[in-house]
Amino acid sequence: MCLGIPGQIVEFVDDERNIAKVDVSGIKRNVNACLVKEDNASIGDWVLIHVGFAMSILDEKEAQNTLKFLRELDGGLEEEMQMLKQSDIN
C-alpha cells in the first residue's frame, strides 16, 4: 500500500533539480519539490509526500491530523516509514 505522508520542508538542497529535504516524523529525506515550488513552498511548510514527490502544501493542523490518523491505522504509517528507511532516496 502507498500512502501520502505529511512532512515538513527543512531545506532546499538543489534548486536546479527542485530537491528539498523534508522531515517526516523524524526521518529526513530528499524529495522532488517541483510541484510545490510553483505554490511558493518555503522552509517550514508542511507538504504531502507521495512516491518521492511533494504533491501539495498543507497547513500544520491538517498535517498533524493526517499523521494522527495514519498512526491510528493498523500499522499504515509504520509500514510507510519502513519503506522510506529502506529506499535509496538520500
PDB file of N, CA, C and O in Angstrom:
ATOM      1  N   MET A   1       0.843  -1.164   0.000  1.00  0.00           N
ATOM      2  CA  MET A   1       0.000   0.000   0.000  1.00  0.00           C
ATOM      3  C   MET A   1       0.895   1.237   0.000  1.00  0.00           C
ATOM      4  O   MET A   1       1.906   1.269   0.702  1.00  0.00           O
ATOM      5  N   CYS A   2       0.540   2.232  -0.766  1.00  0.00           N
ATOM      6  CA  CYS A   2       1.257   3.503  -0.770  1.00  0.00           C
ATOM      7  C   CYS A   2       0.370   4.567  -0.170  1.00  0.00           C
ATOM      8  O   CYS A   2      -0.826   4.630  -0.455  1.00  0.00           O
ATOM      9  N   LEU A   3       0.960   5.401   0.662  1.00  0.00           N
ATOM     10  CA  LEU A   3       0.243   6.476   1.321  1.00  0.00           C
ATOM     11  C   LEU A   3       0.929   7.794   1.043  1.00  0.00           C
ATOM     12  O   LEU A   3       2.140   7.846   0.828  1.00  0.00           O
ATOM     13  N   GLY A   4       0.146   8.857   1.049  1.00  0.00           N
ATOM     14  CA  GLY A   4       0.720  10.189   1.061  1.00  0.00           C
ATOM     15  C   GLY A   4       0.962  10.544   2.516  1.00  0.00           C
ATOM     16  O   GLY A   4       0.059  10.404   3.342  1.00  0.00           O
ATOM     17  N   ILE A   5       2.153  10.997   2.843  1.00  0.00           N
ATOM     18  CA  ILE A   5       2.518  11.285   4.231  1.00  0.00           C
ATOM     19  C   ILE A   5       2.936  12.744   4.351  1.00  0.00           C
ATOM     20  O   ILE A   5       3.696  13.242   3.522  1.00  0.00           O
ATOM     21  N   PRO A   6       2.444  13.432   5.378  1.00  0.00           N
ATOM     22  CA  PRO A   6       2.882  14.813   5.600  1.00  0.00           C
ATOM     23  C   PRO A   6       4.322  14.874   6.090  1.00  0.00           C
ATOM     24  O   PRO A   6       4.757  14.045   6.889  1.00  0.00           O
ATOM     25  N   GLY A   7       5.044  15.858   5.605  1.00  0.00           N
ATOM     26  CA  GLY A   7       6.401  16.129   6.063  1.00  0.00           C
ATOM     27  C   GLY A   7       6.641  17.623   6.018  1.00  0.00           C
ATOM     28  O   GLY A   7       5.934  18.357   5.328  1.00  0.00           O
ATOM     29  N   GLN A   8       7.638  18.066   6.756  1.00  0.00           N
ATOM     30  CA  GLN A   8       7.936  19.493   6.830  1.00  0.00           C
ATOM     31  C   GLN A   8       9.246  19.780   6.116  1.00  0.00           C
ATOM     32  O   GLN A   8      10.254  19.118   6.361  1.00  0.00           O
ATOM     33  N   ILE A   9       9.227  20.768   5.232  1.00  0.00           N
ATOM     34  CA  ILE A   9      10.433  21.160   4.495  1.00  0.00           C
ATOM     35  C   ILE A   9      11.428  21.780   5.472  1.00  0.00           C
ATOM     36  O   ILE A   9      11.100  22.722   6.194  1.00  0.00           O
ATOM     37  N   VAL A  10      12.653  21.237   5.486  1.00  0.00           N
ATOM     38  CA  VAL A  10      13.689  21.778   6.363  1.00  0.00           C
ATOM     39  C   VAL A  10      14.809  22.452   5.585  1.00  0.00           C
ATOM     40  O   VAL A  10      15.594  23.211   6.154  1.00  0.00           O
ATOM     41  N   GLU A  11      14.887  22.173   4.272  1.00  0.00           N
ATOM     42  CA  GLU A  11      15.984  22.736   3.478  1.00  0.00           C
ATOM     43  C   GLU A  11      15.706  22.494   1.996  1.00  0.00           C
ATOM     44  O   GLU A  11      15.103  21.487   1.625  1.00  0.00           O
ATOM     45  N   PHE A  12      16.149  23.421   1.159  1.00  0.00           N
ATOM     46  CA  PHE A  12      16.178  23.182  -0.282  1.00  0.00           C
ATOM     47  C   PHE A  12      17.625  22.859  -0.613  1.00  0.00           C
ATOM     48  O   PHE A  12      18.501  23.713  -0.478  1.00  0.00           O
ATOM     49  N   VAL A  13      17.878  21.631  -1.046  1.00  0.00           N
ATOM     50  CA  VAL A  13      19.262  21.176  -1.228  1.00  0.00           C
ATOM     51  C   VAL A  13      19.761  21.316  -2.657  1.00  0.00           C
ATOM     52  O   VAL A  13      20.971  21.344  -2.882  1.00  0.00           O
ATOM     53  N   ASP A  14      18.862  21.405  -3.624  1.00  0.00           N
ATOM     54  CA  ASP A  14      19.272  21.532  -5.026  1.00  0.00           C
ATOM     55  C   ASP A  14      18.161  22.249  -5.783  1.00  0.00           C
ATOM     56  O   ASP A  14      17.203  21.628  -6.243  1.00  0.00           O
ATOM     57  N   ASP A  15      18.306  23.573  -5.905  1.00  0.00           N
ATOM     58  CA  ASP A  15      17.271  24.367  -6.571  1.00  0.00           C
ATOM     59  C   ASP A  15      17.120  24.011  -8.048  1.00  0.00           C
ATOM     60  O   ASP A  15      16.013  24.031  -8.587  1.00  0.00           O
ATOM     61  N   GLU A  16      18.224  23.688  -8.692  1.00  0.00           N
ATOM     62  CA  GLU A  16      18.175  23.373 -10.116  1.00  0.00           C
ATOM     63  C   GLU A  16      17.321  22.129 -10.388  1.00  0.00           C
ATOM     64  O   GLU A  16      16.573  22.079 -11.365  1.00  0.00           O
ATOM     65  N   ARG A  17      17.443  21.130  -9.510  1.00  0.00           N
ATOM     66  CA  ARG A  17      16.672  19.887  -9.671  1.00  0.00           C
ATOM     67  C   ARG A  17      15.421  19.854  -8.799  1.00  0.00           C
ATOM     68  O   ARG A  17      14.728  18.838  -8.749  1.00  0.00           O
ATOM     69  N   ASN A  18      15.125  20.964  -8.105  1.00  0.00           N
ATOM     70  CA  ASN A  18      13.939  21.079  -7.248  1.00  0.00           C
ATOM     71  C   ASN A  18      13.910  20.043  -6.130  1.00  0.00           C
ATOM     72  O   ASN A  18      12.864  19.452  -5.857  1.00  0.00           O
ATOM     73  N   ILE A  19      15.044  19.821  -5.487  1.00  0.00           N
ATOM     74  CA  ILE A  19      15.124  18.833  -4.408  1.00  0.00           C
ATOM     75  C   ILE A  19      15.081  19.549  -3.057  1.00  0.00           C
ATOM     76  O   ILE A  19      15.840  20.483  -2.800  1.00  0.00           O
ATOM     77  N   ALA A  20      14.171  19.081  -2.206  1.00  0.00           N
ATOM     78  CA  ALA A  20      14.048  19.612  -0.847  1.00  0.00           C
ATOM     79  C   ALA A  20      14.270  18.484   0.151  1.00  0.00           C
ATOM     80  O   ALA A  20      13.914  17.335  -0.112  1.00  0.00           O
ATOM     81  N   LYS A  21      14.851  18.810   1.283  1.00  0.00           N
ATOM     82  CA  LYS A  21      14.960  17.857   2.389  1.00  0.00           C
ATOM     83  C   LYS A  21      13.730  18.077   3.264  1.00  0.00           C
ATOM     84  O   LYS A  21      13.427  19.196   3.678  1.00  0.00           O
ATOM     85  N   VAL A  22      13.030  16.969   3.533  1.00  0.00           N
ATOM     86  CA  VAL A  22      11.778  17.022   4.278  1.00  0.00           C
ATOM     87  C   VAL A  22      11.869  16.107   5.489  1.00  0.00           C
ATOM     88  O   VAL A  22      12.366  14.985   5.397  1.00  0.00           O
ATOM     89  N   ASP A  23      11.383  16.597   6.624  1.00  0.00           N
ATOM     90  CA  ASP A  23      11.346  15.817   7.855  1.00  0.00           C
ATOM     91  C   ASP A  23       9.977  15.135   7.945  1.00  0.00           C
ATOM     92  O   ASP A  23       8.940  15.793   8.027  1.00  0.00           O
ATOM     93  N   VAL A  24      10.004  13.804   7.926  1.00  0.00           N
ATOM     94  CA  VAL A  24       8.788  13.006   8.036  1.00  0.00           C
ATOM     95  C   VAL A  24       8.877  12.222   9.339  1.00  0.00           C
ATOM     96  O   VAL A  24       9.521  11.174   9.400  1.00  0.00           O
ATOM     97  N   SER A  25       8.237  12.726  10.364  1.00  0.00           N
ATOM     98  CA  SER A  25       8.238  12.071  11.678  1.00  0.00           C
ATOM     99  C   SER A  25       9.641  11.727  12.156  1.00  0.00           C
ATOM    100  O   SER A  25       9.880  10.634  12.670  1.00  0.00           O
ATOM    101  N   GLY A  26      10.564  12.661  11.985  1.00  0.00           N
ATOM    102  CA  GLY A  26      11.929  12.474  12.462  1.00  0.00           C
ATOM    103  C   GLY A  26      12.887  11.885  11.447  1.00  0.00           C
ATOM    104  O   GLY A  26      14.092  11.843  11.696  1.00  0.00           O
ATOM    105  N   ILE A  27      12.390  11.432  10.317  1.00  0.00           N
ATOM    106  CA  ILE A  27      13.247  10.897   9.257  1.00  0.00           C
ATOM    107  C   ILE A  27      13.365  11.964   8.175  1.00  0.00           C
ATOM    108  O   ILE A  27      12.357  12.435   7.647  1.00  0.00           O
ATOM    109  N   LYS A  28      14.596  12.345   7.848  1.00  0.00           N
ATOM    110  CA  LYS A  28      14.815  13.376   6.828  1.00  0.00           C
ATOM    111  C   LYS A  28      15.174  12.717   5.518  1.00  0.00           C
ATOM    112  O   LYS A  28      16.103  11.912   5.440  1.00  0.00           O
ATOM    113  N   ARG A  29      14.417  13.074   4.478  1.00  0.00           N
ATOM    114  CA  ARG A  29      14.614  12.506   3.146  1.00  0.00           C
ATOM    115  C   ARG A  29      14.560  13.618   2.111  1.00  0.00           C
ATOM    116  O   ARG A  29      13.919  14.649   2.317  1.00  0.00           O
ATOM    117  N   ASN A  30      15.238  13.395   1.004  1.00  0.00           N
ATOM    118  CA  ASN A  30      15.147  14.306  -0.125  1.00  0.00           C
ATOM    119  C   ASN A  30      13.944  13.925  -0.975  1.00  0.00           C
ATOM    120  O   ASN A  30      13.713  12.748  -1.254  1.00  0.00           O
ATOM    121  N   VAL A  31      13.184  14.932  -1.381  1.00  0.00           N
ATOM    122  CA  VAL A  31      12.042  14.712  -2.251  1.00  0.00           C
ATOM    123  C   VAL A  31      12.063  15.752  -3.366  1.00  0.00           C
ATOM    124  O   VAL A  31      12.682  16.808  -3.239  1.00  0.00           O
ATOM    125  N   ASN A  32      11.383  15.438  -4.446  1.00  0.00           N
ATOM    126  CA  ASN A  32      11.253  16.389  -5.538  1.00  0.00           C
ATOM    127  C   ASN A  32      10.153  17.378  -5.167  1.00  0.00           C
ATOM    128  O   ASN A  32       9.025  16.983  -4.873  1.00  0.00           O
ATOM    129  N   ALA A  33      10.491  18.669  -5.183  1.00  0.00           N
ATOM    130  CA  ALA A  33       9.562  19.719  -4.756  1.00  0.00           C
ATOM    131  C   ALA A  33       9.038  20.561  -5.913  1.00  0.00           C
ATOM    132  O   ALA A  33       8.499  21.645  -5.690  1.00  0.00           O
ATOM    133  N   CYS A  34       9.186  20.082  -7.143  1.00  0.00           N
ATOM    134  CA  CYS A  34       8.785  20.901  -8.295  1.00  0.00           C
ATOM    135  C   CYS A  34       7.299  21.266  -8.257  1.00  0.00           C
ATOM    136  O   CYS A  34       6.924  22.356  -8.690  1.00  0.00           O
ATOM    137  N   LEU A  35       6.461  20.387  -7.754  1.00  0.00           N
ATOM    138  CA  LEU A  35       5.017  20.659  -7.740  1.00  0.00           C
ATOM    139  C   LEU A  35       4.617  21.691  -6.693  1.00  0.00           C
ATOM    140  O   LEU A  35       3.609  22.376  -6.867  1.00  0.00           O
ATOM    141  N   VAL A  36       5.373  21.817  -5.621  1.00  0.00           N
ATOM    142  CA  VAL A  36       5.017  22.788  -4.583  1.00  0.00           C
ATOM    143  C   VAL A  36       5.802  24.090  -4.704  1.00  0.00           C
ATOM    144  O   VAL A  36       5.395  25.106  -4.140  1.00  0.00           O
ATOM    145  N   LYS A  37       6.921  24.078  -5.432  1.00  0.00           N
ATOM    146  CA  LYS A  37       7.658  25.325  -5.631  1.00  0.00           C
ATOM    147  C   LYS A  37       6.833  26.303  -6.455  1.00  0.00           C
ATOM    148  O   LYS A  37       6.972  27.517  -6.306  1.00  0.00           O
ATOM    149  N   GLU A  38       5.969  25.774  -7.329  1.00  0.00           N
ATOM    150  CA  GLU A  38       5.055  26.635  -8.090  1.00  0.00           C
ATOM    151  C   GLU A  38       4.128  27.409  -7.156  1.00  0.00           C
ATOM    152  O   GLU A  38       3.673  28.504  -7.487  1.00  0.00           O
ATOM    153  N   ASP A  39       3.852  26.832  -5.987  1.00  0.00           N
ATOM    154  CA  ASP A  39       2.982  27.455  -4.990  1.00  0.00           C
ATOM    155  C   ASP A  39       3.782  28.205  -3.924  1.00  0.00           C
ATOM    156  O   ASP A  39       3.263  28.527  -2.855  1.00  0.00           O
ATOM    157  N   ASN A  40       5.054  28.477  -4.231  1.00  0.00           N
ATOM    158  CA  ASN A  40       5.946  29.219  -3.335  1.00  0.00           C
ATOM    159  C   ASN A  40       6.187  28.518  -2.008  1.00  0.00           C
ATOM    160  O   ASN A  40       6.219  29.164  -0.960  1.00  0.00           O
ATOM    161  N   ALA A  41       6.356  27.214  -2.045  1.00  0.00           N
ATOM    162  CA  ALA A  41       6.693  26.468  -0.833  1.00  0.00           C
ATOM    163  C   ALA A  41       8.005  26.986  -0.277  1.00  0.00           C
ATOM    164  O   ALA A  41       8.912  27.349  -1.026  1.00  0.00           O
ATOM    165  N   SER A  42       8.097  27.017   1.048  1.00  0.00           N
ATOM    166  CA  SER A  42       9.317  27.503   1.675  1.00  0.00           C
ATOM    167  C   SER A  42       9.662  26.642   2.882  1.00  0.00           C
ATOM    168  O   SER A  42       8.871  25.801   3.310  1.00  0.00           O
ATOM    169  N   ILE A  43      10.842  26.863   3.417  1.00  0.00           N
ATOM    170  CA  ILE A  43      11.287  26.124   4.592  1.00  0.00           C
ATOM    171  C   ILE A  43      10.264  26.328   5.708  1.00  0.00           C
ATOM    172  O   ILE A  43       9.820  27.445   5.976  1.00  0.00           O
ATOM    173  N   GLY A  44       9.905  25.222   6.347  1.00  0.00           N
ATOM    174  CA  GLY A  44       8.910  25.250   7.414  1.00  0.00           C
ATOM    175  C   GLY A  44       7.529  24.843   6.962  1.00  0.00           C
ATOM    176  O   GLY A  44       6.685  24.495   7.788  1.00  0.00           O
ATOM    177  N   ASP A  45       7.278  24.879   5.650  1.00  0.00           N
ATOM    178  CA  ASP A  45       5.970  24.474   5.131  1.00  0.00           C
ATOM    179  C   ASP A  45       5.791  22.964   5.267  1.00  0.00           C
ATOM    180  O   ASP A  45       6.751  22.201   5.167  1.00  0.00           O
ATOM    181  N   TRP A  46       4.559  22.551   5.493  1.00  0.00           N
ATOM    182  CA  TRP A  46       4.182  21.143   5.503  1.00  0.00           C
ATOM    183  C   TRP A  46       3.710  20.762   4.113  1.00  0.00           C
ATOM    184  O   TRP A  46       2.966  21.510   3.478  1.00  0.00           O
ATOM    185  N   VAL A  47       4.141  19.598   3.636  1.00  0.00           N
ATOM    186  CA  VAL A  47       3.748  19.127   2.315  1.00  0.00           C
ATOM    187  C   VAL A  47       3.296  17.678   2.401  1.00  0.00           C
ATOM    188  O   VAL A  47       3.707  16.940   3.296  1.00  0.00           O
ATOM    189  N   LEU A  48       2.451  17.281   1.469  1.00  0.00           N
ATOM    190  CA  LEU A  48       2.016  15.892   1.370  1.00  0.00           C
ATOM    191  C   LEU A  48       2.950  15.193   0.397  1.00  0.00           C
ATOM    192  O   LEU A  48       3.078  15.615  -0.752  1.00  0.00           O
ATOM    193  N   ILE A  49       3.607  14.120   0.848  1.00  0.00           N
ATOM    194  CA  ILE A  49       4.614  13.420   0.055  1.00  0.00           C
ATOM    195  C   ILE A  49       4.067  12.080  -0.412  1.00  0.00           C
ATOM    196  O   ILE A  49       3.490  11.318   0.363  1.00  0.00           O
ATOM    197  N   HIS A  50       4.261  11.815  -1.687  1.00  0.00           N
ATOM    198  CA  HIS A  50       3.848  10.532  -2.274  1.00  0.00           C
ATOM    199  C   HIS A  50       4.854  10.163  -3.349  1.00  0.00           C
ATOM    200  O   HIS A  50       5.164  10.978  -4.217  1.00  0.00           O
ATOM    201  N   VAL A  51       5.359   8.956  -3.297  1.00  0.00           N
ATOM    202  CA  VAL A  51       6.337   8.391  -4.231  1.00  0.00           C
ATOM    203  C   VAL A  51       7.489   9.348  -4.555  1.00  0.00           C
ATOM    204  O   VAL A  51       7.885   9.491  -5.712  1.00  0.00           O
ATOM    205  N   GLY A  52       8.018   9.998  -3.514  1.00  0.00           N
ATOM    206  CA  GLY A  52       9.186  10.840  -3.692  1.00  0.00           C
ATOM    207  C   GLY A  52       8.915  12.249  -4.164  1.00  0.00           C
ATOM    208  O   GLY A  52       9.854  12.993  -4.449  1.00  0.00           O
ATOM    209  N   PHE A  53       7.647  12.635  -4.254  1.00  0.00           N
ATOM    210  CA  PHE A  53       7.282  13.977  -4.677  1.00  0.00           C
ATOM    211  C   PHE A  53       6.472  14.669  -3.594  1.00  0.00           C
ATOM    212  O   PHE A  53       5.595  14.062  -2.979  1.00  0.00           O
ATOM    213  N   ALA A  54       6.767  15.935  -3.365  1.00  0.00           N
ATOM    214  CA  ALA A  54       5.905  16.764  -2.530  1.00  0.00           C
ATOM    215  C   ALA A  54       4.745  17.186  -3.430  1.00  0.00           C
ATOM    216  O   ALA A  54       4.930  17.949  -4.377  1.00  0.00           O
ATOM    217  N   MET A  55       3.552  16.684  -3.127  1.00  0.00           N
ATOM    218  CA  MET A  55       2.409  16.864  -4.021  1.00  0.00           C
ATOM    219  C   MET A  55       1.653  18.175  -3.800  1.00  0.00           C
ATOM    220  O   MET A  55       1.168  18.782  -4.755  1.00  0.00           O
ATOM    221  N   SER A  56       1.552  18.612  -2.539  1.00  0.00           N
ATOM    222  CA  SER A  56       0.811  19.832  -2.231  1.00  0.00           C
ATOM    223  C   SER A  56       1.233  20.351  -0.864  1.00  0.00           C
ATOM    224  O   SER A  56       1.797  19.620  -0.051  1.00  0.00           O
ATOM    225  N   ILE A  57       0.947  21.626  -0.628  1.00  0.00           N
ATOM    226  CA  ILE A  57       1.232  22.245   0.661  1.00  0.00           C
ATOM    227  C   ILE A  57       0.027  22.032   1.571  1.00  0.00           C
ATOM    228  O   ILE A  57      -1.122  22.173   1.150  1.00  0.00           O
ATOM    229  N   LEU A  58       0.314  21.688   2.835  1.00  0.00           N
ATOM    230  CA  LEU A  58      -0.722  21.507   3.845  1.00  0.00           C
ATOM    231  C   LEU A  58      -0.519  22.524   4.955  1.00  0.00           C
ATOM    232  O   LEU A  58       0.601  22.974   5.196  1.00  0.00           O
ATOM    233  N   ASP A  59      -1.613  22.889   5.635  1.00  0.00           N
ATOM    234  CA  ASP A  59      -1.387  23.678   6.839  1.00  0.00           C
ATOM    235  C   ASP A  59      -1.003  22.725   7.965  1.00  0.00           C
ATOM    236  O   ASP A  59      -1.275  21.526   7.889  1.00  0.00           O
ATOM    237  N   GLU A  60      -0.375  23.254   9.000  1.00  0.00           N
ATOM    238  CA  GLU A  60       0.173  22.399  10.057  1.00  0.00           C
ATOM    239  C   GLU A  60      -0.910  21.570  10.747  1.00  0.00           C
ATOM    240  O   GLU A  60      -0.687  20.403  11.070  1.00  0.00           O
ATOM    241  N   LYS A  61      -2.068  22.162  10.969  1.00  0.00           N
ATOM    242  CA  LYS A  61      -3.147  21.420  11.640  1.00  0.00           C
ATOM    243  C   LYS A  61      -3.583  20.221  10.796  1.00  0.00           C
ATOM    244  O   LYS A  61      -3.782  19.127  11.324  1.00  0.00           O
ATOM    245  N   GLU A  62      -3.731  20.429   9.498  1.00  0.00           N
ATOM    246  CA  GLU A  62      -4.102  19.333   8.610  1.00  0.00           C
ATOM    247  C   GLU A  62      -3.020  18.250   8.595  1.00  0.00           C
ATOM    248  O   GLU A  62      -3.324  17.058   8.596  1.00  0.00           O
ATOM    249  N   ALA A  63      -1.754  18.680   8.581  1.00  0.00           N
ATOM    250  CA  ALA A  63      -0.643  17.724   8.591  1.00  0.00           C
ATOM    251  C   ALA A  63      -0.658  16.895   9.873  1.00  0.00           C
ATOM    252  O   ALA A  63      -0.517  15.673   9.823  1.00  0.00           O
ATOM    253  N   GLN A  64      -0.827  17.551  11.018  1.00  0.00           N
ATOM    254  CA  GLN A  64      -0.840  16.838  12.293  1.00  0.00           C
ATOM    255  C   GLN A  64      -2.038  15.896  12.396  1.00  0.00           C
ATOM    256  O   GLN A  64      -1.908  14.783  12.906  1.00  0.00           O
ATOM    257  N   ASN A  65      -3.196  16.332  11.919  1.00  0.00           N
ATOM    258  CA  ASN A  65      -4.376  15.459  11.932  1.00  0.00           C
ATOM    259  C   ASN A  65      -4.175  14.240  11.042  1.00  0.00           C
ATOM    260  O   ASN A  65      -4.596  13.137  11.391  1.00  0.00           O
ATOM    261  N   THR A  66      -3.534  14.433   9.899  1.00  0.00           N
ATOM    262  CA  THR A  66      -3.272  13.312   8.992  1.00  0.00           C
ATOM    263  C   THR A  66      -2.292  12.331   9.626  1.00  0.00           C
ATOM    264  O   THR A  66      -2.492  11.119   9.555  1.00  0.00           O
ATOM    265  N   LEU A  67      -1.234  12.853  10.246  1.00  0.00           N
ATOM    266  CA  LEU A  67      -0.267  11.972  10.925  1.00  0.00           C
ATOM    267  C   LEU A  67      -0.950  11.191  12.045  1.00  0.00           C
ATOM    268  O   LEU A  67      -0.693   9.999  12.218  1.00  0.00           O
ATOM    269  N   LYS A  68      -1.808  11.848  12.796  1.00  0.00           N
ATOM    270  CA  LYS A  68      -2.537  11.166  13.873  1.00  0.00           C
ATOM    271  C   LYS A  68      -3.410  10.055  13.295  1.00  0.00           C
ATOM    272  O   LYS A  68      -3.432   8.943  13.825  1.00  0.00           O
ATOM    273  N   PHE A  69      -4.124  10.349  12.217  1.00  0.00           N
ATOM    274  CA  PHE A  69      -4.980   9.352  11.576  1.00  0.00           C
ATOM    275  C   PHE A  69      -4.154   8.162  11.089  1.00  0.00           C
ATOM    276  O   PHE A  69      -4.541   7.011  11.293  1.00  0.00           O
ATOM    277  N   LEU A  70      -3.021   8.437  10.448  1.00  0.00           N
ATOM    278  CA  LEU A  70      -2.179   7.357   9.936  1.00  0.00           C
ATOM    279  C   LEU A  70      -1.639   6.475  11.058  1.00  0.00           C
ATOM    280  O   LEU A  70      -1.521   5.260  10.902  1.00  0.00           O
ATOM    281  N   ARG A  71      -1.311   7.101  12.191  1.00  0.00           N
ATOM    282  CA  ARG A  71      -0.839   6.310  13.333  1.00  0.00           C
ATOM    283  C   ARG A  71      -1.930   5.403  13.876  1.00  0.00           C
ATOM    284  O   ARG A  71      -1.646   4.326  14.400  1.00  0.00           O
ATOM    285  N   GLU A  72      -3.174   5.838  13.752  1.00  0.00           N
ATOM    286  CA  GLU A  72      -4.300   5.051  14.249  1.00  0.00           C
ATOM    287  C   GLU A  72      -4.643   3.880  13.327  1.00  0.00           C
ATOM    288  O   GLU A  72      -5.271   2.912  13.755  1.00  0.00           O
ATOM    289  N   LEU A  73      -4.234   3.969  12.073  1.00  0.00           N
ATOM    290  CA  LEU A  73      -4.456   2.851  11.158  1.00  0.00           C
ATOM    291  C   LEU A  73      -3.628   1.661  11.614  1.00  0.00           C
ATOM    292  O   LEU A  73      -2.678   1.819  12.380  1.00  0.00           O
ATOM    293  N   ASP A  74      -3.972   0.519  11.166  1.00  0.00           N
ATOM    294  CA  ASP A  74      -3.273  -0.692  11.574  1.00  0.00           C
ATOM    295  C   ASP A  74      -1.882  -0.764  10.960  1.00  0.00           C
ATOM    296  O   ASP A  74      -1.658  -1.516  10.011  1.00  0.00           O
ATOM    297  N   GLY A  75      -0.951   0.012  11.493  1.00  0.00           N
ATOM    298  CA  GLY A  75       0.432  -0.046  11.038  1.00  0.00           C
ATOM    299  C   GLY A  75       0.710   0.682   9.740  1.00  0.00           C
ATOM    300  O   GLY A  75       1.817   0.555   9.216  1.00  0.00           O
ATOM    301  N   GLY A  76      -0.227   1.436   9.190  1.00  0.00           N
ATOM    302  CA  GLY A  76      -0.024   2.102   7.906  1.00  0.00           C
ATOM    303  C   GLY A  76       1.162   3.042   7.886  1.00  0.00           C
ATOM    304  O   GLY A  76       1.974   2.997   6.962  1.00  0.00           O
ATOM    305  N   LEU A  77       1.273   3.897   8.897  1.00  0.00           N
ATOM    306  CA  LEU A  77       2.379   4.840   8.924  1.00  0.00           C
ATOM    307  C   LEU A  77       3.701   4.123   9.156  1.00  0.00           C
ATOM    308  O   LEU A  77       4.703   4.433   8.511  1.00  0.00           O
ATOM    309  N   GLU A  78       3.701   3.168  10.073  1.00  0.00           N
ATOM    310  CA  GLU A  78       4.938   2.453  10.355  1.00  0.00           C
ATOM    311  C   GLU A  78       5.439   1.716   9.117  1.00  0.00           C
ATOM    312  O   GLU A  78       6.642   1.674   8.862  1.00  0.00           O
ATOM    313  N   GLU A  79       4.521   1.138   8.351  1.00  0.00           N
ATOM    314  CA  GLU A  79       4.904   0.442   7.117  1.00  0.00           C
ATOM    315  C   GLU A  79       5.521   1.416   6.122  1.00  0.00           C
ATOM    316  O   GLU A  79       6.539   1.111   5.500  1.00  0.00           O
ATOM    317  N   GLU A  80       4.910   2.583   5.972  1.00  0.00           N
ATOM    318  CA  GLU A  80       5.429   3.586   5.047  1.00  0.00           C
ATOM    319  C   GLU A  80       6.783   4.111   5.520  1.00  0.00           C
ATOM    320  O   GLU A  80       7.669   4.350   4.699  1.00  0.00           O
ATOM    321  N   MET A  81       6.956   4.295   6.827  1.00  0.00           N
ATOM    322  CA  MET A  81       8.221   4.770   7.353  1.00  0.00           C
ATOM    323  C   MET A  81       9.322   3.739   7.109  1.00  0.00           C
ATOM    324  O   MET A  81      10.456   4.113   6.809  1.00  0.00           O
ATOM    325  N   GLN A  82       9.011   2.466   7.231  1.00  0.00           N
ATOM    326  CA  GLN A  82       9.994   1.418   6.932  1.00  0.00           C
ATOM    327  C   GLN A  82      10.405   1.475   5.465  1.00  0.00           C
ATOM    328  O   GLN A  82      11.578   1.298   5.135  1.00  0.00           O
ATOM    329  N   MET A  83       9.435   1.722   4.586  1.00  0.00           N
ATOM    330  CA  MET A  83       9.740   1.831   3.161  1.00  0.00           C
ATOM    331  C   MET A  83      10.671   3.020   2.919  1.00  0.00           C
ATOM    332  O   MET A  83      11.595   2.926   2.111  1.00  0.00           O
ATOM    333  N   LEU A  84      10.434   4.146   3.618  1.00  0.00           N
ATOM    334  CA  LEU A  84      11.297   5.316   3.476  1.00  0.00           C
ATOM    335  C   LEU A  84      12.717   4.992   3.932  1.00  0.00           C
ATOM    336  O   LEU A  84      13.684   5.361   3.266  1.00  0.00           O
ATOM    337  N   LYS A  85      12.843   4.311   5.055  1.00  0.00           N
ATOM    338  CA  LYS A  85      14.162   3.964   5.585  1.00  0.00           C
ATOM    339  C   LYS A  85      14.928   3.064   4.621  1.00  0.00           C
ATOM    340  O   LYS A  85      16.153   3.151   4.531  1.00  0.00           O
ATOM    341  N   GLN A  86      14.221   2.207   3.906  1.00  0.00           N
ATOM    342  CA  GLN A  86      14.867   1.244   3.025  1.00  0.00           C
ATOM    343  C   GLN A  86      15.097   1.782   1.622  1.00  0.00           C
ATOM    344  O   GLN A  86      15.801   1.157   0.829  1.00  0.00           O
ATOM    345  N   SER A  87      14.514   2.929   1.305  1.00  0.00           N
ATOM    346  CA  SER A  87      14.626   3.452  -0.060  1.00  0.00           C
ATOM    347  C   SER A  87      16.024   4.000  -0.320  1.00  0.00           C
ATOM    348  O   SER A  87      16.813   4.205   0.602  1.00  0.00           O
ATOM    349  N   ASP A  88      16.303   4.227  -1.576  1.00  0.00           N
ATOM    350  CA  ASP A  88      17.613   4.751  -1.972  1.00  0.00           C
ATOM    351  C   ASP A  88      17.625   6.264  -2.069  1.00  0.00           C
ATOM    352  O   ASP A  88      18.632   6.841  -2.480  1.00  0.00           O
ATOM    353  N   ILE A  89      16.527   6.931  -1.700  1.00  0.00           N
ATOM    354  CA  ILE A  89      16.474   8.385  -1.777  1.00  0.00           C
ATOM    355  C   ILE A  89      17.317   8.942  -0.640  1.00  0.00           C
ATOM    356  O   ILE A  89      17.143   8.544   0.512  1.00  0.00           O
ATOM    357  N   ASN A  90      18.226   9.854  -0.949  1.00  0.00           N
ATOM    358  CA  ASN A  90      19.091  10.448   0.091  1.00  0.00           C
ATOM    359  C   ASN A  90      18.755  11.883   0.293  1.00  0.00           C
ATOM    360  O   ASN A  90      19.372  12.551   1.123  1.00  0.00           O
TER     361      ASN A  90
END
